[in-house]
Amino acid sequence: MVIPMTPASVGKNWTNSVAAEHPGLVKVGQAGWLAKGVVYVLAGVLAITVLIRAVGSTVVNAPTQEASPTGAIKEVAGLSGGRVLLVVLGVGLLIYALWRVLTAVLPGGMDAEAWATRIGYLVSAVLYATFAITALSLARQPVQQTDGNQKVKDLTARILGYPFGRFVVGAAGVIALGAGVYRVVKGAKGDVTAELNLSGLSPTRIRLTKRLGVVGEVGRGIAVMLIGFFLVRAAITVDAQESTGLDGALTRLSGSQWGRVVVAVVAVGFLVYGLMCIETFQHRTLRAP
C-alpha cells in the first residue's frame, strides 16, 4: 500500500533532513530558546514584586522595574556586568526571532491551522526581535527609557486620533484576547511539547516538563488576555489612558484580592515557563508548521 504524501508530511521529512544535516542550526535555535527562558524567569520574579508592593511588604525591598519581559531586560542593565549579559541576551533573543522566521517559512501544512501557526510564528519573531533590540540598545547606552506602559498609552492615543483608530485599537485588543485564549486552551490540553524531542528522558522528567509547560502556557495566556482586555476597554471608552502594558495591567489588578490571585498566576506562569525553557533547551527541535 502506498501512503500518499501530503504537504505536511513532505515538510516534516524535509525539516527532519535539514535538522540532521545541519545540527549546528538546531544548536543555534536552542541557544535562543535558553535566552528566552532567562528573560521569562526574570519577568516572573518582577511580577512577584508587584504582589509584594501591593501587600506593602517591608521584608523585601522590591524593585520598581516594570513586570514584563521588557522590564526584565531593563533590570539586567542595572546589574554588575549587565552590559555583557545584555549583549548575550540580545544576541540570544535575536537568534530566537530568526529561528521563528525560519520555522514560519518551512514547507509544511497549507490548511487554516498551519497558516495560523505560521502567522503566530511571525508575530513571535517580531516580538522577540523587539526584545533583542531593547537589550542591545541598553547594552550600548544604558539610559533610563520610557516604561512600556507609557509607550502603549502614547501609541494608543496616536491611533485613536485617526478616523478609524478606535476600531484598530479594538481589533488589536480582540486579537490579543484571542491569542491569550489560544494559549490558555493549549496549556489546558497539555499541548506544550510539540517542538521538543523528549525521547530518552525518564517518564518522571517528561511529566515534570509537561506540567511546567501547562502552567507556563496558562500564565502567559492570561497575561496576553489582560493586555487585550485593557485595549478593548480603551477602544470602547475612546480613552488611551485605559490601555496599558503588562506591568500596568498587573499593578491595576493587584489592588484587589481577586486581582492579586490573577497576578500570582501570571507571575508563577512566567517563572515556570522560563524554567521549562531553560530545562529543555537542549531538546528543542526544528519543526515545520
C-alpha positions as CSV (number, residue, x, y, z in Angstrom):
1,M,0.0,0.0,0.0
2,V,1.4,3.4,-1.0
3,I,0.8,6.2,1.5
4,P,0.1,9.5,-0.3
5,M,2.5,12.3,0.6
6,T,0.7,15.4,1.8
7,P,2.4,18.9,2.0
8,A,2.6,18.5,5.8
9,S,4.4,15.1,5.6
10,V,6.7,16.4,2.9
11,G,7.5,19.4,5.0
12,K,8.1,17.2,8.0
13,N,10.5,15.0,6.1
14,W,12.4,17.9,4.6
15,T,12.7,19.6,8.0
16,N,14.0,16.4,9.6
17,S,16.5,16.1,6.8
18,V,17.7,19.7,7.3
19,A,18.0,19.2,11.1
20,A,20.0,16.0,10.6
21,E,22.4,17.5,8.0
22,H,22.8,20.8,9.9
23,P,22.9,20.1,13.7
24,G,24.6,23.5,14.2
25,L,21.4,25.2,13.1
26,V,19.4,23.4,15.7
27,K,22.1,24.3,18.3
28,V,21.7,28.0,17.4
29,G,17.9,27.7,17.9
30,Q,18.4,26.1,21.2
31,A,20.6,29.0,22.4
32,G,17.7,31.3,21.5
33,W,15.3,29.2,23.5
34,L,17.6,29.4,26.5
35,A,17.8,33.2,26.3
36,K,14.0,33.3,26.1
37,G,13.8,31.2,29.3
38,V,16.1,33.6,31.2
39,V,14.0,36.6,30.2
40,Y,10.8,34.9,31.4
41,V,12.3,33.8,34.7
42,L,13.3,37.5,35.4
43,A,9.8,38.7,34.3
44,G,8.2,36.2,36.7
45,V,10.4,37.5,39.5
46,L,9.4,41.1,38.7
47,A,5.7,40.1,38.6
48,I,6.1,38.7,42.1
49,T,7.4,42.1,43.2
50,V,4.1,43.6,42.1
51,L,2.4,41.4,44.7
52,I,5.0,42.3,47.3
53,R,4.4,46.0,46.7
54,A,0.6,45.5,46.7
55,V,0.6,44.0,50.2
56,G,3.0,46.6,51.5
57,S,5.7,44.1,52.5
58,T,8.7,45.6,54.3
59,V,10.5,42.3,54.4
60,V,11.7,42.6,50.8
61,N,13.0,45.7,49.2
62,A,11.0,45.2,46.0
63,P,12.4,46.9,42.9
64,T,10.0,49.1,40.9
65,Q,11.0,47.9,37.5
66,E,8.1,47.1,35.2
67,A,7.0,43.4,35.4
68,S,7.2,42.3,31.8
69,P,9.8,40.7,29.5
70,T,11.0,44.2,28.5
71,G,11.2,45.2,32.2
72,A,13.2,42.1,32.9
73,I,15.7,43.1,30.2
74,K,16.0,46.6,31.7
75,E,16.6,45.1,35.1
76,V,19.6,43.3,33.8
77,A,21.1,46.7,32.8
78,G,21.4,47.6,36.4
79,L,23.4,44.5,37.4
80,S,27.1,44.3,37.7
81,G,28.4,43.2,34.3
82,G,24.9,44.0,33.0
83,R,26.2,45.2,29.6
84,V,27.8,41.8,28.8
85,L,24.7,40.0,30.0
86,L,22.5,42.3,27.8
87,V,24.6,41.5,24.7
88,V,24.3,37.8,25.4
89,L,20.6,38.0,26.0
90,G,20.1,40.4,23.0
91,V,22.0,38.0,20.6
92,G,20.2,35.0,22.0
93,L,16.7,36.7,21.6
94,L,17.7,37.8,18.1
95,I,18.6,34.3,17.2
96,Y,15.3,33.1,18.6
97,A,13.5,35.7,16.4
98,L,15.3,34.4,13.3
99,W,14.5,30.9,14.3
100,R,10.8,31.8,14.4
101,V,11.1,33.3,10.9
102,L,12.7,30.1,9.7
103,T,10.0,27.9,11.1
104,A,7.3,30.1,9.6
105,V,8.6,29.6,6.1
106,L,9.4,25.9,6.3
107,P,7.5,23.7,3.9
108,G,4.5,22.1,5.7
109,G,0.8,22.1,6.0
110,M,-1.3,24.5,4.0
111,D,-4.6,24.3,5.8
112,A,-6.0,27.1,8.0
113,E,-4.4,25.7,11.2
114,A,-1.0,25.6,9.5
115,W,-1.3,29.2,8.3
116,A,-2.5,30.4,11.7
117,T,0.7,28.7,13.1
118,R,2.9,30.5,10.6
119,I,1.3,33.9,11.4
120,G,1.8,33.2,15.1
121,Y,5.5,32.4,14.4
122,L,6.0,35.6,12.6
123,V,4.3,37.7,15.3
124,S,6.5,35.9,17.8
125,A,9.6,36.8,15.7
126,V,8.6,40.5,15.7
127,L,8.0,40.4,19.5
128,Y,11.4,38.8,20.3
129,A,13.2,40.9,17.8
130,T,11.9,43.9,19.7
131,F,13.1,42.4,23.0
132,A,16.5,41.8,21.3
133,I,16.8,45.4,20.1
134,T,15.9,46.7,23.6
135,A,18.6,44.6,25.1
136,L,21.3,45.6,22.6
137,S,20.3,49.2,22.8
138,L,20.6,49.2,26.6
139,A,24.0,47.5,26.3
140,R,25.2,50.3,24.1
141,Q,23.7,53.1,26.2
142,P,22.1,52.1,29.5
143,V,19.9,55.1,29.9
144,Q,16.5,55.3,31.6
145,Q,13.9,54.8,28.9
146,T,10.1,55.4,28.9
147,D,8.4,52.5,30.5
148,G,6.4,50.1,28.4
149,N,3.1,51.1,29.9
150,Q,3.5,54.8,28.8
151,K,4.6,53.6,25.3
152,V,1.4,51.6,25.0
153,K,-0.7,54.7,26.1
154,D,1.1,57.0,23.7
155,L,0.7,54.7,20.8
156,T,-2.9,54.1,21.6
157,A,-3.5,57.8,21.8
158,R,-2.0,58.4,18.4
159,I,-4.1,55.6,16.8
160,L,-7.3,56.8,18.5
161,G,-6.6,60.2,16.8
162,Y,-7.3,58.7,13.4
163,P,-10.8,58.4,12.0
164,F,-10.9,54.6,12.3
165,G,-8.4,54.4,15.2
166,R,-11.0,53.3,17.6
167,F,-11.7,50.2,15.6
168,V,-8.0,49.5,15.1
169,V,-7.3,49.6,18.8
170,G,-10.4,47.4,19.4
171,A,-9.3,44.9,16.8
172,A,-5.8,44.7,18.3
173,G,-7.4,44.1,21.7
174,V,-9.7,41.3,20.3
175,I,-6.7,39.7,18.6
176,A,-4.7,39.8,21.9
177,L,-7.7,38.3,23.7
178,G,-7.9,35.5,21.1
179,A,-4.2,34.8,21.3
180,G,-4.4,34.6,25.1
181,V,-7.4,32.3,25.0
182,Y,-5.5,30.1,22.5
183,R,-2.5,29.8,24.8
184,V,-4.7,29.0,27.8
185,V,-6.6,26.3,25.8
186,K,-3.3,25.0,24.5
187,G,-2.0,24.7,28.1
188,A,-5.2,23.1,29.4
189,K,-4.9,20.5,26.7
190,G,-1.3,19.8,27.6
191,D,-0.2,20.6,24.0
192,V,3.1,22.1,25.2
193,T,5.9,19.8,24.0
194,A,5.3,19.7,20.2
195,E,8.6,21.4,19.5
196,L,10.6,19.4,21.9
197,N,12.3,16.0,21.5
198,L,11.8,14.3,24.8
199,S,12.8,10.8,23.7
200,G,15.4,9.4,26.0
201,L,14.1,11.2,29.1
202,S,12.7,9.4,32.1
203,P,8.8,9.3,32.4
204,T,9.2,11.4,35.6
205,R,11.2,14.1,33.7
206,I,8.7,14.1,30.9
207,R,5.7,14.5,33.2
208,L,7.6,17.4,35.0
209,T,8.3,19.1,31.7
210,K,4.7,18.9,30.6
211,R,3.4,20.2,33.9
212,L,5.8,23.1,33.7
213,G,4.7,23.8,30.2
214,V,1.0,23.7,31.1
215,V,1.4,26.2,34.0
216,G,3.6,28.4,31.8
217,E,1.2,28.5,28.8
218,V,-1.8,29.3,31.0
219,G,0.1,32.1,32.8
220,R,1.4,33.6,29.5
221,G,-2.1,33.3,28.0
222,I,-3.7,35.2,30.9
223,A,-1.0,37.9,30.6
224,V,-1.8,38.4,26.9
225,M,-5.6,38.5,27.7
226,L,-5.0,41.2,30.2
227,I,-3.4,43.5,27.7
228,G,-6.2,42.7,25.2
229,F,-8.8,43.5,27.8
230,F,-7.5,47.0,28.5
231,L,-7.0,47.7,24.8
232,V,-10.7,46.8,24.2
233,R,-11.7,49.0,27.1
234,A,-9.7,51.9,25.7
235,A,-11.4,51.4,22.3
236,I,-14.9,51.4,24.0
237,T,-14.2,54.4,26.1
238,V,-12.1,56.2,23.5
239,D,-9.6,56.8,26.3
240,A,-5.9,55.9,25.7
241,Q,-5.3,56.0,29.5
242,E,-7.4,52.8,29.8
243,S,-4.7,51.0,27.7
244,T,-1.6,49.7,29.4
245,G,1.3,47.4,29.1
246,L,1.6,44.2,31.1
247,D,3.1,45.8,34.2
248,G,0.3,48.4,34.3
249,A,-2.3,45.7,34.0
250,L,-0.8,43.7,36.8
251,T,-0.5,46.8,39.0
252,R,-4.1,47.6,38.5
253,L,-5.2,44.1,39.3
254,S,-3.1,44.0,42.4
255,G,-5.3,46.5,44.1
256,S,-8.0,43.8,44.8
257,Q,-7.9,40.4,46.4
258,W,-9.1,38.5,43.4
259,G,-6.8,40.6,41.2
260,R,-3.8,39.5,43.2
261,V,-4.7,35.9,42.5
262,V,-4.5,36.7,38.8
263,V,-1.2,38.5,39.2
264,A,0.1,35.5,41.1
265,V,-1.0,33.1,38.3
266,V,0.8,35.3,35.7
267,A,3.9,35.6,37.9
268,V,4.1,31.8,38.5
269,G,3.3,31.2,34.9
270,F,6.2,33.4,33.6
271,L,8.6,31.9,36.2
272,V,7.7,28.3,35.5
273,Y,7.7,28.8,31.7
274,G,11.2,30.3,31.9
275,L,12.4,27.4,33.9
276,M,10.8,25.0,31.4
277,C,12.7,26.7,28.6
278,I,16.0,26.5,30.5
279,E,15.4,22.9,31.5
280,T,14.6,21.8,27.9
281,F,16.7,24.0,25.7
282,Q,18.9,21.1,24.6
283,H,15.8,19.2,23.5
284,R,14.4,22.0,21.2
285,T,13.9,20.8,17.7
286,L,13.2,22.2,14.2
287,R,9.5,21.7,13.4
288,A,7.5,22.6,10.3
289,P,4.1,24.2,10.7
